[in-house]
């Protein structure tokens, strides 16, 4: 285990502006685009959980082996036991005994490495479920967890195990709900569908319906605690983790209604700060008004002005180490940004 943390209190903050035309990125319980009232104005909203999941899934495209988040621990561990020679009954009873040590019908965040270790533990006890004790399994889980190998998403997004608090892991990243920088209202799309096989006597549409949508320039705020990530990873592969996380942030888009509205817009602008200090999110409490044909440019001006003002007011407590702006210089690509951020993750 590492004894010193050279990244204590170091954070990378992503202030991102991203515009989407007709879309419904994140729906509520009745299928309407999520929203919020900010500064007395209705705003479009995408929940932090929605974008966080897409970022997590995107990381596997950049060489990251993800952990498993599931209620089906029994079946997963049973499969590992079968691979080590257990019969079906033994595998199922051992899987059940191990699963109950972590979860009571709730999602559990665990790694393939942990599952393999649990199966080996069961093998050493001749797949006798009566010999599997909760405390022993929980102790083993803490010992074999290697998030730098197959659980970077656990290190980034955290883990809570109500039945074994010693297995809890503090999240290294923090996502705010994305909100539109301006007033945004939902609109309704009315649509019809025709029946390919209708006869000549049938007229009109075979189906009618409606869907809500909006269009907005969103402000996304994400912070990454380098000190916490370094601690959880035990000092291994921090630069690789920062690179994969940044790339995933860049490509991840919520998946709702992609086949009918194709919300595929990339970052328009991002102001990335590497600092030593407290997190700082821009509230966009005053909704921006359209300028030069849209909301993007006034949003960039509002964000840049806010951060500049807070830096001056915070003085030495702002703790700025570096700052990068993406989107205005065509010669500064996402690859350049990733390379730059990696240098701040090298001990």
Secondary structure, 3 states (H helix, E strand, C coil): CCCCCCCCCEEEEEEEEEEEEEECCCECCCCCECEEEECCEEEEEECHHHHHHHHHHHHHHHCCCCCEEECCHHHHHHHHHHHCCCCHHHHHHHHHHHHCCCCCCCCEEECHHHHHHHHHHHHHCCCCHHHCCHHHHHHHHHHHCCHHHHCHHHHHHCECCCCCHHHCECCCEEECCEEECCCCCCEEEEEEECCCCCCCCCCCCCEEEEEEEEEEEEEEEEEEEHHHHHHHCCCCCHHHHHHHHHHHHHHCCCCCCHHHHCCCCCCCEEEEEEEECCCCCCCCCCCCCCECCECHHHHHHHHHHHHHHHHHHHHHHHCEEEEEEECCCCCCCHHHHHHHHHHCCCC
